Amino acid sequence: MDIDTINQLFEAEVYIQARWSESQFAGMSEKQLEEIEFYQCWDPHLKILNVNGSLDSETTSMLLQYEQDRIYPVMTYMWHVTGQFREHLELQHFPLDVQELSIILSSDLPMTEIDLVSDFFHPSHVSERAMQESQEWRAFHHVEFKRDYTVMEFMGKSKHGVLVASAHVKRKLGFYFWNIIIIVLLILGLSLTVLAIDATSTDRLSVIFTLFLTAVAFKLVVKTTLPNISYLTYLVSH
């Protein structure tokens, strides 16, 4: 998982598993179920609403089998995708922020034909290796789900279910502490040395001017690493 704070995108590898009953294959043996192809089954027409452009890669697989306490065979549809996803990042507390990263699932089928719900019997989670190599973020293990709906104008204004799967990540302060905050404090500390220079000396004005230009130049360099937003963050305001 990689997060682009400036462009408000995140790159992720996502495993999506959908399950539903296939009543049309009731009474078949396990061997007969193994011969069923996906095109013969009901298709939920799943899609991801917040993907940025097209997916980098996607693979699908299926498993049709009987499960305990189920009358009909259960279809398990597995969708493995990799790509960039759009996310509106809340950056008021940057760089002490915790971000919610979401995958927004929907279907081309209306709510009268499909109901998207989270699977309580197979809880979702964030992989422990998702952020192991990241120097900027730490991921939380849990995943939260929220149900909603959207109206697709080009499909007759029908309501389509939406299932939002959200994970949370916390920004590590180390990078900004050592590369920005410490340097700013050093510049501020050097500005106090002006008090030791005689007020009538011409050196005092040149030192002040040099420190001012240093601060301006450093701010211009730092600006390229900060998100382009219309409100102040903790880092900018302090």
C-alpha positions as CSV (number, residue, x, y, z in Angstrom):
1,M,0.0,0.0,0.0
2,D,1.3,3.4,-1.0
3,I,-0.3,6.8,-0.3
4,D,0.1,9.9,-2.4
5,T,-0.8,12.7,0.0
6,I,-0.3,15.5,-2.6
7,N,-2.6,14.0,-5.3
8,Q,-4.9,12.4,-2.7
9,L,-4.5,8.9,-4.1
10,F,-3.5,5.6,-2.7
11,E,-2.2,2.5,-4.4
12,A,-3.3,-0.9,-3.0
13,E,-3.6,-4.6,-3.6
14,V,-7.1,-5.7,-2.7
15,Y,-8.7,-9.1,-2.3
16,I,-12.5,-9.0,-2.6
17,Q,-14.6,-12.0,-1.8
18,A,-18.3,-12.2,-2.6
19,R,-20.5,-15.0,-1.6
20,W,-24.1,-15.9,-2.5
21,S,-26.4,-19.0,-2.8
22,E,-27.0,-20.6,-6.1
23,S,-30.4,-22.2,-5.9
24,Q,-30.4,-23.2,-9.6
25,F,-27.8,-25.9,-8.8
26,A,-29.6,-27.5,-5.9
27,G,-29.4,-31.2,-5.7
28,M,-26.2,-31.5,-7.7
29,S,-23.3,-33.5,-6.4
30,E,-19.9,-31.9,-5.5
31,K,-18.4,-33.4,-8.6
32,Q,-21.1,-31.9,-10.8
33,L,-20.6,-28.5,-9.1
34,E,-16.9,-28.6,-10.0
35,E,-17.8,-28.7,-13.7
36,I,-19.9,-25.5,-13.5
37,E,-18.4,-22.4,-15.2
38,F,-18.9,-18.9,-13.9
39,Y,-20.9,-17.7,-16.9
40,Q,-23.6,-20.3,-15.9
41,C,-24.0,-18.7,-12.5
42,W,-25.7,-15.5,-11.4
43,D,-23.4,-12.5,-11.9
44,P,-23.5,-9.6,-9.3
45,H,-21.8,-7.2,-11.8
46,L,-19.5,-5.8,-9.1
47,K,-17.4,-2.7,-9.7
48,I,-15.2,-0.3,-7.7
49,L,-16.4,3.3,-7.9
50,N,-13.3,5.2,-6.6
51,V,-10.7,3.6,-8.9
52,N,-8.5,6.1,-10.5
53,G,-8.6,5.4,-14.2
54,S,-8.4,1.6,-14.9
55,L,-7.1,-1.1,-12.7
56,D,-3.4,-2.1,-13.1
57,S,-4.3,-5.8,-12.8
58,E,-7.2,-8.0,-11.9
59,T,-7.7,-11.7,-11.6
60,T,-10.9,-13.7,-10.7
61,S,-11.6,-17.2,-9.5
62,M,-14.6,-19.1,-8.2
63,L,-15.5,-21.9,-5.9
64,L,-19.0,-23.5,-5.9
65,Q,-19.7,-26.0,-3.1
66,Y,-22.1,-27.0,-0.3
67,E,-21.5,-25.5,3.1
68,Q,-22.7,-26.7,6.5
69,D,-26.3,-25.7,7.3
70,R,-26.9,-24.5,3.8
71,I,-29.6,-26.0,1.5
72,Y,-28.2,-24.6,-1.7
73,P,-24.6,-24.5,-3.0
74,V,-22.7,-21.4,-2.1
75,M,-20.7,-19.5,-4.7
76,T,-17.5,-17.9,-3.5
77,Y,-16.3,-15.3,-6.0
78,M,-12.7,-14.1,-5.5
79,W,-11.6,-10.8,-7.1
80,H,-7.9,-9.8,-6.8
81,V,-7.2,-6.2,-8.0
82,T,-4.3,-3.8,-8.0
83,G,-4.5,-0.1,-8.8
84,Q,-4.8,3.5,-7.6
85,F,-7.9,4.7,-5.8
86,R,-9.2,8.2,-5.0
87,E,-9.6,9.3,-1.4
88,H,-10.5,12.6,0.1
89,L,-7.8,13.0,2.8
90,E,-8.6,15.1,5.9
91,L,-5.3,16.9,6.5
92,Q,-6.1,19.5,9.2
93,H,-3.9,17.5,11.7
94,F,-1.1,16.9,9.2
95,P,1.5,15.5,10.0
96,L,-0.2,14.0,13.1
97,D,-3.1,12.7,11.1
98,V,-4.9,9.4,10.9
99,Q,-6.4,8.7,7.5
100,E,-9.3,6.6,6.4
101,L,-8.7,4.7,3.1
102,S,-11.8,3.3,1.4
103,I,-12.7,0.9,-1.4
104,I,-16.2,1.8,-2.6
105,L,-18.0,-1.3,-4.0
106,S,-21.2,-1.1,-6.0
107,S,-23.0,-3.0,-8.7
108,D,-24.6,-2.3,-12.0
109,L,-27.7,-4.2,-10.7
110,P,-30.3,-2.1,-8.8
111,M,-31.0,-2.6,-5.1
112,T,-34.1,-4.5,-6.0
113,E,-31.9,-7.3,-7.4
114,I,-28.8,-7.2,-5.1
115,D,-28.1,-6.3,-1.5
116,L,-24.5,-5.6,-0.7
117,V,-23.6,-6.5,3.0
118,S,-20.4,-7.3,4.8
119,D,-19.7,-11.0,5.6
120,F,-19.8,-11.4,9.3
121,F,-18.6,-15.0,9.1
122,H,-15.4,-14.1,7.2
123,P,-14.1,-10.8,8.8
124,S,-12.0,-8.6,6.6
125,H,-8.6,-7.2,7.7
126,V,-5.5,-5.4,6.6
127,S,-2.5,-7.6,5.9
128,E,0.4,-7.2,8.3
129,R,2.8,-6.7,5.5
130,A,0.8,-3.9,3.9
131,M,2.9,-1.2,5.6
132,Q,6.0,-3.1,6.7
133,E,8.2,-1.3,4.1
134,S,6.5,2.1,4.5
135,Q,8.6,4.7,6.2
136,E,5.7,7.1,6.5
137,W,2.6,5.1,7.5
138,R,1.5,2.5,10.0
139,A,-1.7,0.5,9.3
140,F,-4.4,-0.6,11.7
141,H,-5.5,-4.2,11.4
142,H,-9.3,-3.7,11.4
143,V,-11.6,-2.9,8.5
144,E,-14.9,-1.0,8.9
145,F,-17.9,-1.3,6.6
146,K,-20.7,1.2,5.8
147,R,-23.7,0.7,3.6
148,D,-25.1,3.4,1.3
149,Y,-26.6,3.8,-2.1
150,T,-26.0,5.9,-5.2
151,V,-28.2,6.9,-8.1
152,M,-26.9,6.3,-11.6
153,E,-28.5,8.8,-14.0
154,F,-27.5,6.9,-17.1
155,M,-29.2,3.8,-15.8
156,G,-32.7,5.2,-15.4
157,K,-32.1,6.9,-12.0
158,S,-32.4,3.6,-10.2
159,K,-30.8,3.2,-6.8
160,H,-27.7,1.0,-6.6
161,G,-26.3,-0.3,-3.4
162,V,-22.9,0.8,-2.2
163,L,-20.6,-1.0,0.4
164,V,-17.7,1.1,1.7
165,A,-14.8,-0.9,3.1
166,S,-12.5,1.4,5.1
167,A,-9.1,0.8,6.7
168,H,-7.1,3.3,8.8
169,V,-3.5,4.3,8.7
170,K,-1.5,6.6,10.9
171,R,1.3,8.8,9.7
172,K,4.7,8.3,11.2
173,L,6.1,11.6,12.5
174,G,9.8,10.8,12.1
175,F,10.3,12.0,8.5
176,Y,8.7,15.4,9.1
177,F,10.3,15.8,12.6
178,W,13.9,15.3,11.4
179,N,13.6,16.9,8.0
180,I,11.3,19.9,8.7
181,I,10.6,20.6,12.3
182,I,14.2,20.3,13.5
183,I,15.5,22.5,10.7
184,V,12.9,25.1,11.4
185,L,13.8,25.1,15.1
186,L,17.5,25.5,14.2
187,I,16.7,28.5,12.0
188,L,14.7,30.0,14.9
189,G,17.5,29.3,17.3
190,L,20.0,31.1,15.0
191,S,17.8,34.1,14.8
192,L,18.4,34.6,18.6
193,T,22.1,35.1,17.9
194,V,21.1,38.5,16.4
195,L,20.6,39.7,20.0
196,A,24.3,39.3,20.7
197,I,25.3,41.7,17.9
198,D,25.5,45.4,18.6
199,A,22.4,47.2,17.3
200,T,24.6,49.8,15.6
201,S,26.6,47.3,13.7
202,T,26.0,46.7,10.0
203,D,26.6,43.0,10.6
204,R,23.3,42.7,12.4
205,L,21.3,43.8,9.4
206,S,23.1,41.3,7.1
207,V,22.6,38.4,9.5
208,I,18.9,39.2,9.8
209,F,18.6,39.4,6.0
210,T,20.5,36.1,5.6
211,L,18.3,34.3,8.1
212,F,15.2,35.7,6.4
213,L,16.3,34.5,2.9
214,T,17.2,31.1,4.4
215,A,13.7,30.7,5.9
216,V,12.1,31.7,2.7
217,A,14.2,29.3,0.6
218,F,13.6,26.5,3.0
219,K,9.8,27.1,2.9
220,L,9.8,26.9,-0.9
221,V,11.7,23.6,-0.8
222,V,9.4,22.1,1.9
223,K,6.3,23.3,0.0
224,T,6.9,20.6,-2.7
225,T,6.6,17.9,-0.1
226,L,3.3,19.2,1.4
227,P,-0.2,18.6,0.2
228,N,-1.8,21.4,-1.9
229,I,-4.9,22.3,0.2
230,S,-6.9,25.4,0.9
231,Y,-6.8,25.2,4.7
232,L,-4.0,25.3,7.3
233,T,-2.5,22.1,8.8
234,Y,-0.8,21.7,12.1
235,L,2.6,21.9,10.4
236,V,1.8,25.1,8.5
237,S,0.1,26.9,11.3
238,H,2.9,26.3,13.7
